[in-house]
């Protein structure tokens, strides 16, 4: 074999897996784009999640809790910008108090640290004067990270351990051969290339089902094969562009969640550079729908209506279209939250539905994959 382990996909999870595995194994990473994380990993809020919402005992829960700690430690050790901003989950009026209490119960069941329920109006005004709410659940371990810096640090760690990363190499086919797998690719100049490996990790994100199909796995599951088919959920952002209104926000601010819609509702995030963003919203796409990362202004009214519930001073002209991202989901439209899929079949490891909190959990996912391999 040319290498021990090949990883398809140089997003934040694929690179974390490479950093972990390359400490003891020979690793190659294959990425079709010209840089790291051009799809899901770079089109998100950059939030370091605390593990509040996920079903207790699920991979999303356990790996997020573990990953939160590991990520802060990694960022401190590798000079990656990460800020513990804290997060307020707010009940705008009394009708949302039961839902907020439900979030608090789930956080307690999940063992999330530094959670505080705040019902004192003066304290709420002190924390976020521009936010309207009757109560808020405060998460002290929530923060934000520089996504590009994080991915670069993972790649640098992997390469320092001897891994090689092939950018601009698009996988065309994967076949089982004696002793492992052969991955055939098209290189930067359109030339054919191939690599053989003993083990294969599919971390292709939105394209993970396509890679699984190349190996003949039934995407709807059969026998010992779980359901591998993913749905795609689009998320748009708007930015708060009026300086005094952006500067007035100090924490991440979330409404009570909207799990059935595929997200957590339109919320406020403050990135590591001080930019303030609203979103993402949620829109289920049909199978095979094209992914268009260009921003448009079609959702201004909807974003303003959602955010002004808890930001009453916000005006439509205070916001402008931001980035667009796509979530790879195992969840069906309108269905319950689906867990991560980390599945091994012999020397093949499939990572499916790695949406939020995938970045937060990236180092914990990498450890799980290393144990499987």
Secondary structure, 3 states (H helix, E strand, C coil): CCEEEEEECCCHHHHHHHHHHCCCCCEEEECCCCCCCCCHHHCCCCEECCCCCCCCCCHHHHHHHHHHHHHHHHHHHHCCCEECCCEEEEECCHHHHHHHHHHHHHHHHCCCCCEEEECCHHHHHHHCCCCCCCEEEEECCCEEECHHHHHHHHHHHHHHCCCEEECCCEEEEEEEECCEEEEEEECCCCCEEEEEEEEEEECCHHHHHHHHHHCCCCCCCECCECCCCCEEEEEEEEEECCHHHHHCCCCEEEECCEHHHCECCCCEEECCCCCEEEECCCEECCCCCCCCCCCCCCCHHHHHHHHHCCCCCCCHHHEEEEEEEEEEECCCCCCCCCCCEEEEECCEEEEECCCCCCCCCHHHHHHHHHHHC
